[in-house]
Amino acid sequence: QYKLNDEKQHLYFDNLRYLSYKNVHIMNELTNKVNDILTKWDPIGVGREMAMDEYKEYIPMIIHYAQDRQKLINHLEKILVDYMGLSYDPYNQRHFEEIQNICDKLIEICKNQK
């Protein structure tokens, strides 16, 4: 079994702490960018001040689904209908374009953050 000497072990843990800090920083930045998109969208119309907090609970799953366009669209539709109680009709051109636009923005933000 390989054992690091004290100096190498110290450097190893310093690097781990740096990577952990960097990952937390990247995730916080991504979360803020996704929240900004959701706040500007504001599907339930609570206004900017309330919207900044209103949609935060949806961010982790949005980030998770951002790797698969169709899954993200399905999840956004589920949020609108099941969680927010809004009417959403994928055959309505305005609804369809709106969800596509939001989906594109979210995917772009998540893709560029990695």
DRENLO-875047 format. One record per residue (C-alpha): residue number from 1; residue in three letters; x, z, y. Coordinates in steps of 0.5 Angstrom, whole numbers, plus 500, padded with zeros to 3 digits. Layout:
BEGIN
<NUM,"ALA",<X,Z,Y>>
...
// end
This chain:
BEGIN
<1,"GLN",<500,500,500>>
<2,"TYR",<503,498,507>>
<3,"LYS",<503,504,512>>
<4,"LEU",<505,502,519>>
<5,"ASN",<510,507,523>>
<6,"ASP",<508,511,529>>
<7,"GLU",<509,506,534>>
<8,"LYS",<506,500,530>>
<9,"GLN",<500,504,529>>
<10,"HIS",<499,506,536>>
<11,"LEU",<500,499,538>>
<12,"TYR",<495,497,533>>
<13,"PHE",<490,502,535>>
<14,"ASP",<491,500,542>>
<15,"ASN",<489,493,541>>
<16,"LEU",<483,495,537>>
<17,"ARG",<481,499,543>>
<18,"TYR",<482,493,547>>
<19,"LEU",<478,488,543>>
<20,"SER",<472,493,542>>
<21,"TYR",<472,494,550>>
<22,"LYS",<473,486,551>>
<23,"ASN",<467,485,546>>
<24,"VAL",<463,491,549>>
<25,"HIS",<464,487,556>>
<26,"ILE",<462,480,553>>
<27,"MET",<456,483,550>>
<28,"ASN",<454,487,557>>
<29,"GLU",<455,480,561>>
<30,"LEU",<451,476,556>>
<31,"THR",<445,481,556>>
<32,"ASN",<445,481,563>>
<33,"LYS",<445,473,563>>
<34,"VAL",<439,473,558>>
<35,"ASN",<436,478,562>>
<36,"ASP",<437,474,569>>
<37,"ILE",<433,468,565>>
<38,"LEU",<428,473,563>>
<39,"THR",<427,476,570>>
<40,"LYS",<426,469,573>>
<41,"TRP",<421,467,568>>
<42,"ASP",<417,473,568>>
<43,"PRO",<412,470,564>>
<44,"ILE",<407,476,565>>
<45,"GLY",<408,476,572>>
<46,"VAL",<410,483,574>>
<47,"GLY",<415,481,579>>
<48,"ARG",<422,481,580>>
<49,"GLU",<423,488,581>>
<50,"MET",<419,490,575>>
<51,"ALA",<421,484,571>>
<52,"MET",<429,487,571>>
<53,"ASP",<427,492,566>>
<54,"GLU",<420,489,563>>
<55,"TYR",<424,484,558>>
<56,"LYS",<430,488,556>>
<57,"GLU",<427,490,549>>
<58,"TYR",<427,483,547>>
<59,"ILE",<434,481,549>>
<60,"PRO",<438,483,542>>
<61,"MET",<433,479,538>>
<62,"ILE",<433,473,543>>
<63,"ILE",<441,473,542>>
<64,"HIS",<440,473,535>>
<65,"TYR",<436,467,535>>
<66,"ALA",<440,463,540>>
<67,"GLN",<444,460,534>>
<68,"ASP",<438,456,532>>
<69,"ARG",<433,453,537>>
<70,"GLN",<427,453,532>>
<71,"LYS",<428,460,530>>
<72,"LEU",<429,462,538>>
<73,"ILE",<422,458,540>>
<74,"ASN",<418,461,534>>
<75,"HIS",<421,468,537>>
<76,"LEU",<419,466,544>>
<77,"GLU",<412,464,542>>
<78,"LYS",<411,471,538>>
<79,"ILE",<414,475,544>>
<80,"LEU",<409,471,548>>
<81,"VAL",<403,472,544>>
<82,"ASP",<404,478,539>>
<83,"TYR",<408,483,544>>
<84,"MET",<405,480,551>>
<85,"GLY",<398,478,549>>
<86,"LEU",<399,472,553>>
<87,"SER",<395,465,551>>
<88,"TYR",<400,460,549>>
<89,"ASP",<399,453,546>>
<90,"PRO",<404,449,543>>
<91,"TYR",<400,443,544>>
<92,"ASN",<399,444,552>>
<93,"GLN",<405,440,555>>
<94,"ARG",<406,445,561>>
<95,"HIS",<407,451,555>>
<96,"PHE",<411,447,551>>
<97,"GLU",<416,444,557>>
<98,"GLU",<416,451,559>>
<99,"ILE",<418,454,553>>
<100,"GLN",<423,449,551>>
<101,"ASN",<426,450,558>>
<102,"ILE",<427,457,557>>
<103,"CYS",<430,456,550>>
<104,"ASP",<435,451,553>>
<105,"LYS",<437,456,558>>
<106,"LEU",<438,462,553>>
<107,"ILE",<442,457,548>>
<108,"GLU",<447,455,553>>
<109,"ILE",<448,462,556>>
<110,"CYS",<449,464,549>>
<111,"LYS",<453,459,547>>
<112,"ASN",<458,459,553>>
<113,"GLN",<459,466,552>>
<114,"LYS",<462,466,545>>
// end
